[in-house]
Amino acid sequence: MVARSRILAVFAAFLAGALTLFAAVWLTLPKGVTQPSSVGGPFQLTDQYGHAMSDQDLKGRPFLVFFGFTNCPDICPTSLFEMSEVLKRLGPDADKTAALFISVDPERDTPEKLKDYLSSFHSRIFGLTGTPAEIANVEKEYRVYAKKVPLKDGDYTMDHTAVVYLMDKDGHFVAPFNLKKSADDAAADLRRWL
C-alpha cells in the first residue's frame, strides 16, 4: 500500500511538472515563434568523474537533458534506460551527442554516487551535480520544478519535472524529446540534429 501511494505520488509529481513546463514554455513564446529560447542556459556543474562540465563543453553537438535523482524508484531509471537505448541505436554517432542527468538532490547525489548509479547506463550519459545553489540556478534556467518531500520514516524523496529536453548544437531548447516511441524512431529524431 505504501509503495502504491509512493508510485502515485511520483506519477502525480511528474504530471504536475510536465504541465508546469508546457504552460511555462507556451506562455513565454512570442507569437509566431516555434522555438522557445527561454528554456535552458549557462551552467557549470560537476560530472560523475569529479570534472567540471559546463554548457560550453557541449557546444557544437545536440544533447538531451533530464533532471532526476539516484534514489528515484521508477521514472528516473526508466528514462535513463530509454535514453541508453536511443544512444545505442545511434552507434558511432552517439559520440556526436550527449545526455545529461542533472541531480535535483545534490545533498545525496555526490559525483561518486552518480558514477556508481550511471554505470548501468550508456557511457554518453553524464551525471551532473553541484551545490544546492548551483542546482537551483540550473533548475530555474530549465524551468524545472523540484521539491523535497518528507517521508514518514524521516527520509525524503523528491518531486520533480520529468521531461527530457532536446537542446540543439548551440544549446537552445528545441522541444521535449519523446522517449515513448520506439528507440529506433527516437534515435532517428535525434540523428536529425547531429
Residue, then its C-alpha position, 0 to 999 in steps of 0.5 A: m500500500v505504501a509503495r502504491s501511494r509512493i508510485l502515485a505520488v511520483f506519477a502525480a509529481f511528474l504530471a504536475g511538472a510536465l504541465t508546469l513546463f508546457a504552460a511555462v514554455w507556451l506562455t513565454l513564446p512570442k507569437g509566431v515563434t516555434q522555438p522557445s529560447s527561454v528554456g535552458g542556459p549557462f551552467q557549470l556543474t560537476d560530472q560523475y568523474g569529479h570534472a567540471m562540465s559546463d554548457q560550453d563543453l557541449k557546444g557544437r553537438p545536440f544533447l538531451v537533458f533530464f533532471g532526476f535523482t539516484n534514489c528515484p524508484d521508477i521514472c528516473p531509471t526508466s528514462l535513463f534506460e530509454m535514453s541508453e537505448v536511443l544512444k545505442r541505436l545511434g552507434p558511432d554517432a552517439d559520440k556526436t551527442a550527449a545526455l545529461f542527468i542533472s541531480v535535483d538532490p545534490e545533498r545525496d547525489t555526490p559525483e561518486k554516487l552518480k558514477d556508481y548509479l550511471s554505470s548501468f547506463h550508456s557511457r554518453i550519459f553524464g551525471l551532473t551535480g553541484t551545490p544546492a545553489e548551483i542546482a537551483n540556478v540550473e533548475k530555474e534556467y530549465r524551468v524545472y520544478a523540484k521539491k523535497v518531500p518528507l517521508k514518514d520514516g524521516d527520509y525524503t524523496m523528491d518531486h520533480t519535472a520529468v521531461v527530457y529536453l532536446m537542446d540543439k548544437d548551440g544549446h537552445f531548447v528545441a522541444p521535449f524529446n519523446l522517449k515513448k516511441s520506439a528507440d529506433d524512431a527516437a534515435a532517428d529524431l535525434r540523428r536529425w540534429l547531429 
